[in-house]
Amino acid sequence: MAWDITKFNGEEIVRLAVGIEKEGQKFYELAAARVEDDEVKKIFQLLAGEEKQHIIDFEGLGAKLPKEFTPNESYVGEYGDYIKTLIDNHIFNNNNVEKLVPSVSVAREALAVAFRFEKDSILIFQELYNLVDDSGKEVLAKLINQEKQHIKKLATGFIPNN
């Protein structure tokens, strides 16, 4: 699935965000099956579950997004060009999860891909934050914070006790 955003409306923003999270979930599930390091495998399994919850959270956010959004820009299409560039350069755009997974049997390589996924996602979600009302900002701020926690888990190998 290649992502695109042609209109600034709630439905399209949610579709984009859900697509990002689905690709992240798929990557974590496939990478967990490939890596040999047990700690990294556990982290990836945990993060796959959290990405699944993010999908549900973004779908719930859809009702809170404005129907239309008019960005503050210097020229018509400036903000759209910026968002499109972010999306086009996201590590998991253009169905490349399947292309990346064969190269991630080594934990270090898998972690590098995971870090980039989380950083790319945070950048896009921070921009989406600018498109929503206060209740949407609250949900997106929570999701952005969770993505930051994913980076922390990837960096430290932290597994919460459940």
C-alpha positions in Angstrom: 0.0 0.0 0.0 1.4 3.3 -1.0 0.2 6.2 1.2 -1.1 9.4 -0.1 -3.0 12.3 1.3 -4.8 14.4 -1.3 -7.3 16.2 1.0 -7.0 17.4 4.5 -10.1 15.7 5.9 -10.6 13.4 8.9 -11.3 10.2 6.9 -8.1 10.5 4.8 -6.0 11.4 7.8 -7.3 8.4 9.7 -6.8 6.1 6.7 -3.1 7.3 6.5 -2.5 6.8 10.2 -4.1 3.4 10.3 -2.0 2.3 7.3 1.2 3.4 9.1 0.2 1.5 12.2 -0.8 -1.7 10.2 2.6 -1.7 8.5 4.3 -1.3 11.9 2.3 -4.2 13.3 3.2 -6.3 10.3 6.9 -5.5 10.6 7.0 -6.3 14.3 5.2 -9.6 13.8 7.4 -10.7 10.9 10.6 -9.4 12.5 9.8 -11.2 15.8 9.5 -14.4 13.8 12.9 -13.9 12.2 15.2 -12.5 14.9 17.1 -15.0 17.0 17.7 -12.7 20.0 15.0 -13.6 22.6 14.9 -10.2 24.2 14.4 -8.4 20.8 11.8 -11.0 19.8 9.8 -10.2 23.1 10.1 -6.5 22.4 8.8 -6.9 18.9 5.9 -9.1 20.0 5.0 -6.4 22.6 5.2 -3.6 20.1 3.1 -5.5 17.6 0.3 -5.6 20.1 0.7 -2.0 20.9 0.5 -1.0 17.2 -2.7 -3.0 17.0 -4.1 -0.9 19.8 -3.0 2.2 18.0 -5.0 1.2 15.0 -8.1 1.1 17.2 -7.2 4.4 18.8 -6.8 6.1 15.4 -10.1 4.7 14.1 -11.7 6.2 17.2 -10.0 9.5 16.5 -11.7 9.7 13.1 -14.9 11.1 14.6 -12.9 13.9 16.2 -11.2 15.2 13.2 -12.5 18.2 11.3 -14.3 17.5 8.0 -12.0 20.0 6.2 -8.8 21.7 7.1 -7.3 24.8 5.5 -3.6 24.9 6.4 -1.7 28.2 6.9 0.7 28.3 4.0 2.8 30.7 1.9 1.5 29.3 -1.3 -1.4 27.0 -2.2 -0.3 23.4 -1.7 2.8 24.1 0.4 1.6 22.2 3.4 0.3 19.3 1.3 3.7 19.1 -0.4 5.4 18.9 3.0 3.1 16.2 4.3 3.4 14.3 1.0 7.2 14.4 1.3 7.0 13.1 4.9 4.7 10.3 3.8 6.8 9.4 0.7 9.9 9.1 2.8 8.4 7.0 5.6 10.4 3.8 5.8 7.2 1.6 5.4 5.6 3.4 2.5 5.2 1.5 -0.8 4.9 -2.0 0.5 8.5 -2.2 1.6 7.9 -4.2 4.8 8.2 -7.4 2.8 11.4 -6.1 1.2 13.0 -5.1 4.6 12.1 -8.2 6.6 14.5 -10.6 4.9 17.4 -8.4 6.0 16.4 -8.3 9.7 17.4 -11.7 11.1 20.2 -9.9 13.0 18.8 -8.1 15.9 20.8 -4.9 15.3 19.4 -4.6 11.7 15.9 -5.2 13.0 16.2 -2.6 15.7 17.6 0.0 13.2 14.5 -0.5 11.0 12.2 -0.3 14.0 13.8 2.9 15.3 13.4 4.5 11.9 9.7 3.4 11.7 9.0 4.9 15.1 10.8 8.2 14.3 9.1 8.6 10.9 5.7 7.9 12.5 6.2 10.4 15.2 7.1 13.1 12.7 3.9 12.4 10.7 1.7 12.2 13.8 3.1 15.5 15.1 2.0 17.1 11.8 -1.4 15.5 12.1 -1.6 16.9 15.6 -1.9 20.4 13.9 -5.0 19.3 12.0 -7.2 18.3 14.9 -9.4 20.0 17.5 -8.6 19.9 21.2 -10.1 16.4 21.8 -8.2 15.1 18.8 -5.0 16.7 20.1 -5.5 14.8 23.4 -5.7 11.5 21.6 -2.8 12.2 19.2 -0.6 13.5 22.1 -1.2 10.2 23.8 -0.3 8.2 20.7 2.8 10.3 20.0 3.9 9.7 23.6 3.3 5.9 23.1 5.5 6.0 20.0 8.2 7.7 22.0 7.9 5.0 24.6 8.4 2.5 21.8 11.7 4.1 21.0 12.7 3.9 24.7 11.8 0.2 24.7 13.8 -0.5 21.6 16.7 1.4 23.1 16.7 -0.2 26.5 15.2 -3.6 25.9 12.7 -2.8 28.6 9.8 -5.3 28.9 7.1 -4.3 31.4 6.0 -6.9 33.9 2.5 -8.0 33.2 
